Amino acid sequence: MQFHYYLYRGKLLISDVSRPFEHLDEKAASLYRGYIYKLICKDRARSRICYYINHPSQITSKVENLNLIYSRNQDTPELPKWILKSIEENRLLCLNTAYPSWREKLEQTFPVFYGNKCFHKWNVAVAGLGDVGGTLITGLRILGGEYIDTISIYDRDENKVKRWEYECNQITDSNAHSSFPKILPLEKEENLFKADMFIFCISTGVPEIGKKVFDVRLSQFDGNSKIVKSYAQKAIDCNFKGIFAVVSDPVDLLCRSAFTAGLLPDQIRGYGLGVMNARANYYAVKIKGNENFLKEGRSFGPHGEGLVVANSIENYDEKLSQYLTEKAKNANLYMRSIGFKPYIAPALSSGAFSIINTIKGSWNYSSTFLGGVFMGCRNRLLPYGTELEYYENMKEPLFFRLESTYDQLSKLDL
């Protein structure tokens, strides 16, 4: 393939078409050792600003969809060895010039703890201190001392704010050297967007125990969508540049609501898939020979209908995977059937652990923007954007299931 190479603001840019920047020949470009940006110009409704390339096929991909996790029926282009090496070293990114702010991405980074770089501890803010929100900040307080400085909390019920500030700041141990995030009460909503990450835990219309509902998560969409859009607008008004995290149900659809409200797709992340993977693991370890699910198995898709669980990528078993999918998808109904709301495991597995892994720059299960929808999969947030886990040897039946889920999400009219 023939590319144009440019030096712009000290960064190496690669383009398929001519650009008005300082031109470099390929030999000079091959000596560059920093981050490299492959310029694209794609519809902003279906492409994020910046993401990591981790397979050669992605450098020539015309659209963003499931080909970012599995290159099915795509020819791998012949690329110079130095470009292939930059992919191996996680130094090659796609940068979408259709966004007016694309130049800012050359300098702007997410302060994740990645590689040898140690950024500042994060300040996070949580809105909504119900069952999920309260459990989430408890988990963040216990687990987040190394990565989180403060957890600012807000709820329209002032007594909830007082309660969780009082309770969580008393969670400690007897070791004077232990580090715990400080819980800070907020009086004004706009102060939520002074953080590195805003976490949306507000829910309305959660069905009572005993009430029959076809899909508990979808039943909350209308009410929660209006609220998440209002907070997205507040974030925009405050010029919020951090991560807008959604924990409330239905996670994936609410992420899309935040996007339609005007937030940038790279900012929005949904945290619901972690508990689905944890539930699949709960059932998998009960079956002899599947004790390694956390290592071999994978989960994809939404937090609910459309979920796809694979018992293994390398040794995929369709029947077993379908069984684990149904068990994980309906686990919340079992908990409700015995008289309890299922919020502890979601708040910790989808919430606390996954959010901390995001801050660490570690692999986690969450929903990110993929060709116009928010699709849950294993990914990690790195300084300049998101990297999706890529699968060289995905089996066709599994890919067909993913295509079905992706198509369902794409066709939803919100």
C-alpha positions in Angstrom: 0.0 0.0 0.0 1.1 3.6 -0.7 0.7 6.1 2.1 1.6 9.8 2.5 3.6 10.6 5.6 3.6 13.9 7.5 5.1 15.6 10.5 2.5 17.7 12.3 3.0 19.2 15.8 5.8 16.8 16.3 3.6 13.8 15.6 3.8 11.4 12.7 0.6 11.2 10.5 -0.2 8.6 7.9 -2.8 9.3 5.2 -4.3 7.7 2.1 -4.7 11.1 0.6 -2.6 14.2 0.3 -2.7 16.6 3.3 -1.3 20.2 3.7 1.3 19.2 6.3 5.1 18.9 6.3 5.9 15.9 4.1 8.2 13.1 5.1 9.6 10.3 3.0 9.1 6.7 4.2 12.6 6.3 5.4 12.4 9.3 7.7 8.9 8.2 8.9 10.2 4.7 9.7 12.6 6.2 12.2 9.8 7.8 14.3 9.4 6.1 17.7 6.4 7.9 19.1 2.6 7.4 18.6 1.6 7.3 15.0 -1.8 8.5 13.7 -3.5 7.0 10.7 -5.9 9.8 9.5 -9.4 8.8 8.5 -12.5 10.9 7.7 -15.6 9.0 8.6 -19.2 9.8 9.6 -19.2 11.0 13.2 -22.5 9.2 13.8 -20.6 5.9 13.2 -17.0 6.5 14.1 -15.3 7.6 17.3 -12.5 10.2 17.3 -9.5 8.0 18.1 -8.9 4.4 18.8 -6.0 1.9 18.8 -5.2 -0.3 15.9 -4.3 -3.8 17.0 -4.6 -5.7 13.7 -3.3 -4.9 10.2 -6.7 -5.2 8.6 -8.0 -2.2 10.6 -5.6 0.3 8.9 -7.6 -0.1 5.7 -11.0 -0.8 7.1 -13.7 1.4 5.4 -16.3 1.1 8.3 -16.2 0.6 12.0 -18.1 -2.5 13.2 -17.3 -6.0 14.4 -14.2 -6.1 12.2 -12.5 -4.2 15.0 -12.6 -7.4 17.1 -12.5 -10.1 14.3 -11.5 -9.6 10.7 -13.8 -12.0 8.9 -13.3 -12.4 5.1 -11.0 -9.4 5.0 -7.7 -9.4 3.2 -4.8 -8.4 5.3 -2.9 -5.6 3.5 0.8 -5.8 2.9 2.3 -3.2 5.2 5.9 -2.0 5.9 7.6 -3.9 8.7 8.0 -0.7 10.7 4.2 -0.1 10.6 3.6 -3.7 11.7 6.0 -3.2 14.6 4.1 0.0 15.7 0.9 -2.1 15.9 2.7 -4.7 18.0 4.0 -1.9 20.3 0.5 -0.3 20.6 1.8 2.9 18.9 -0.6 3.1 16.0 -4.0 4.8 16.2 -6.8 5.8 13.9 -7.7 9.5 14.2 -10.9 10.8 12.6 -10.5 14.3 11.0 -14.3 14.6 10.6 -14.3 15.9 14.2 -13.4 19.6 14.5 -11.5 18.8 17.7 -9.2 16.1 16.1 -6.1 18.2 16.5 -6.7 18.4 20.3 -6.5 14.6 20.5 -2.8 14.8 19.4 -2.1 16.4 22.8 -5.1 15.3 25.0 -4.7 12.1 26.9 -6.8 10.1 29.4 -4.9 10.0 32.7 -4.8 6.2 32.9 -2.1 4.3 34.8 -0.5 2.6 31.8 3.0 1.4 31.0 5.7 3.3 32.9 3.6 6.5 33.1 2.0 7.2 36.5 -0.6 10.0 36.1 -2.4 11.6 39.0 -4.9 9.7 41.0 -8.4 10.1 39.6 -11.2 12.1 41.1 -14.5 10.4 40.4 -18.1 11.7 41.0 -21.2 9.5 41.6 -24.7 10.7 41.0 -27.4 8.5 42.6 -27.0 6.9 46.0 -29.6 4.1 45.8 -28.8 0.5 46.2 -26.4 0.4 43.3 -24.7 3.8 43.9 -24.2 3.1 47.6 -22.7 -0.3 47.0 -20.5 1.0 44.2 -18.9 3.8 46.3 -18.3 1.2 49.0 -16.4 -0.9 46.6 -14.5 2.0 45.2 -13.6 3.1 48.7 -12.3 -0.4 49.6 -10.5 -1.1 46.3 -9.5 2.2 44.9 -6.9 3.7 47.2 -4.0 3.3 44.9 -5.8 4.9 41.9 -8.6 7.2 43.2 -8.0 10.3 45.3 -11.6 11.5 45.9 -15.1 10.2 45.4 -17.6 13.0 45.2 -21.2 12.0 45.8 -24.5 13.6 45.0 -28.2 12.7 45.4 -31.2 14.9 45.5 -32.0 13.3 48.9 -29.6 15.2 51.2 -29.8 12.6 53.9 -28.5 9.9 51.5 -25.5 12.1 50.8 -25.0 12.5 54.6 -25.4 8.8 55.2 -22.9 7.6 52.6 -20.3 10.3 53.5 -20.6 9.2 57.1 -20.6 5.5 56.5 -17.9 5.2 53.8 -15.4 7.5 55.4 -15.5 5.1 58.3 -14.5 2.2 56.2 -10.8 1.7 57.0 -8.4 -0.8 58.7 -5.9 -0.5 61.5 -2.9 0.0 59.2 -1.9 3.6 59.3 -0.2 3.3 55.9 -3.4 2.1 54.1 -4.8 4.5 51.5 -8.5 5.1 50.9 -10.3 7.6 48.6 -11.9 10.5 50.5 -15.7 10.6 50.2 -16.8 14.2 49.5 -20.4 15.4 49.7 -21.6 17.7 46.9 -24.3 20.2 47.1 -24.4 21.4 43.5 -24.8 19.1 40.5 -22.5 21.1 38.3 -19.6 20.2 40.6 -20.0 16.6 39.4 -18.2 17.5 36.2 -15.0 18.7 37.8 -14.0 15.1 38.1 -12.0 12.8 35.8 -14.9 10.4 35.6 -18.6 11.0 36.2 -20.6 7.9 37.2 -24.4 7.8 36.5 -26.2 5.6 39.0 -29.6 7.2 39.0 -32.6 4.9 38.3 -36.3 5.5 38.1 -39.1 3.0 37.7 -37.3 -0.1 39.1 -40.0 -2.7 39.3 -41.0 -3.9 42.8 -40.2 -7.4 43.9 -43.0 -9.7 42.8 -44.1 -7.6 39.9 -43.9 -9.5 36.6 -42.0 -7.7 33.9 -40.8 -9.2 30.7 -37.4 -7.3 30.8 -36.6 -5.5 34.1 -33.8 -3.6 32.5 -35.7 -2.3 29.5 -38.7 -1.3 31.7 -36.5 1.4 33.1 -35.4 2.9 29.8 -37.9 5.7 29.2 -37.4 7.3 32.6 -33.7 6.8 32.9 -33.1 8.0 29.3 -34.6 11.4 30.0 -32.4 11.8 33.1 -29.2 10.6 31.5 -29.7 13.0 28.6 -30.2 15.9 31.1 -26.9 15.0 32.8 -25.1 14.7 29.4 -26.3 18.2 28.6 -25.0 19.4 32.0 -21.6 17.8 31.2 -21.5 19.6 27.8 -22.4 22.9 29.4 -19.6 22.4 31.9 -17.2 21.6 29.0 -16.6 18.2 30.7 -13.6 16.3 29.1 -13.6 13.2 31.3 -15.3 9.8 31.1 -19.1 9.7 31.3 -19.8 6.3 32.9 -23.2 4.7 32.9 -24.1 2.0 35.5 -27.9 2.3 35.5 -30.1 0.0 33.3 -30.4 -0.5 30.4 -26.7 0.4 30.3 -26.0 0.1 26.5 -29.1 2.0 25.5 -28.5 4.8 28.0 -24.9 5.2 26.6 -26.5 5.8 23.2 -28.9 8.3 24.8 -25.9 10.2 26.2 -24.3 10.2 22.8 -27.5 11.5 21.0 -27.5 14.3 23.6 -24.2 15.5 22.2 -21.4 13.9 24.2 -18.4 12.7 22.3 -18.5 8.9 21.7 -15.0 8.4 23.1 -16.1 9.8 26.5 -19.0 7.4 27.1 -18.6 4.0 28.7 -21.2 1.6 30.0 -20.7 -0.7 32.9 -23.1 -3.7 32.8 -21.3 -6.6 31.1 -18.9 -7.3 34.0 -21.5 -9.0 36.1 -22.8 -11.0 33.1 -19.3 -12.4 32.7 -19.2 -13.0 36.5 -22.5 -14.8 36.4 -21.5 -16.9 33.4 -18.3 -17.9 35.4 -20.5 -18.8 38.4 -22.3 -21.4 36.3 -19.3 -22.5 34.3 -17.3 -23.5 37.3 -20.1 -25.9 38.3 -19.5 -27.8 35.1 -16.5 -30.1 35.1 -13.8 -29.0 32.6 -14.9 -25.3 32.6 -13.1 -24.1 35.6 -10.9 -21.8 33.4 -13.8 -19.7 32.1 -12.3 -16.4 33.3 -9.3 -17.1 31.2 -10.8 -18.8 28.1 -14.4 -17.6 28.1 -15.7 -14.2 26.9 -18.8 -12.2 27.1 -20.2 -9.7 24.6 -23.2 -7.5 23.9 -25.7 -5.7 26.2 -26.5 -6.2 29.8 -29.6 -8.2 29.1 -31.4 -9.3 25.9 -28.8 -9.9 23.2 -26.1 -11.0 25.6 -23.6 -13.4 24.0 -21.4 -15.7 26.2 -18.7 -17.9 24.7 -17.4 -20.8 26.9 -14.1 -20.3 25.1 -12.7 -18.6 22.0 -10.3 -21.3 21.0 -12.6 -24.3 22.0 -16.0 -22.8 21.3 -18.9 -25.1 22.2 -22.2 -23.7 20.9 -24.5 -25.7 23.2 -22.6 -24.9 26.3 -22.2 -21.2 25.4 -26.0 -20.9 24.8 -26.6 -22.5 28.2 -24.2 -20.1 30.0 -25.8 -17.1 28.1 -29.3 -18.0 29.3 -28.1 -18.6 32.8 -26.3 -15.3 33.0 -29.1 -13.3 31.3 -31.7 -14.5 33.7 -29.8 -14.6 36.9 -31.4 -11.3 38.0 -34.8 -13.0 37.7 -33.8 -15.8 40.1 -32.7 -13.2 42.7 -36.0 -11.4 42.4 -37.9 -14.7 42.7 -36.4 -15.3 46.1 -37.3 -11.8 47.3 -34.3 -9.6 46.7 -33.2 -6.9 44.2 -30.1 -8.0 42.4 -27.7 -5.1 42.9 -24.7 -6.2 44.9 -22.9 -8.2 42.2 -23.7 -5.7 39.5 -22.4 -2.8 41.6 -19.1 -4.5 42.3 -18.4 -6.7 39.2 -19.7 -4.4 36.6 -19.1 -1.2 38.6 -16.2 -1.1 41.1 -13.9 -3.7 39.6 -14.4 -2.6 36.0 -14.1 1.1 36.7 -10.9 0.6 38.6 -9.5 -1.5 35.8 -10.5 1.3 33.4 -8.5 3.8 35.5 -5.6 1.3 35.6 -5.6 1.0 31.8 -6.3 -2.8 32.3 -8.6 -5.1 30.4 -12.3 -5.0 31.5 -15.8 -5.7 30.3 -17.6 -2.5 29.4 -19.6 -1.0 26.5 -17.9 1.4 24.1 -18.9 3.0 20.8 -18.7 0.7 17.8 -20.1 2.0 14.5 -23.0 3.9 15.9 -24.0 1.6 18.8 -22.6 0.8 22.2 -21.4 -2.8 22.3 -20.1 -4.5 25.4 -16.8 -6.4 25.0 -13.5 -6.8 26.6 -11.4 -3.7 26.1 -9.1 -1.2 27.8 -8.8 2.5 28.0 -5.3 3.7 27.1 -3.9 7.3 27.0 -5.2 8.2 23.6 -8.3 6.1 23.3 -9.8 2.6 23.6 -8.3 -0.7 22.4 -10.8 -3.6 21.8 -9.6 -7.1 22.3 -9.0 -8.7 19.0 -9.6 -12.4 18.2 -7.6 -14.1 15.5 -9.4 -17.5 15.8 -13.0 -16.7 16.5 -15.3 -19.5 15.3 -18.0 -18.8 12.7 -21.0 -19.8 14.9 -19.9 -17.3 17.6 -19.4 -14.5 15.1 -22.9 -15.1 13.7 -24.3 -14.7 17.2 -22.3 -11.4 17.6 -23.6 -10.2 14.2 -27.2 -10.9 15.3 -26.7 -8.9 18.5 -24.9 -6.0 16.7 -27.7 -5.8 14.1 -30.4 -5.7 16.9 -28.6 -2.8 18.6 -28.2 -1.0 15.3 -31.8 -1.2 14.4 -33.2 0.0 17.7 -35.0 3.3 17.3 -34.3 5.4 20.4 
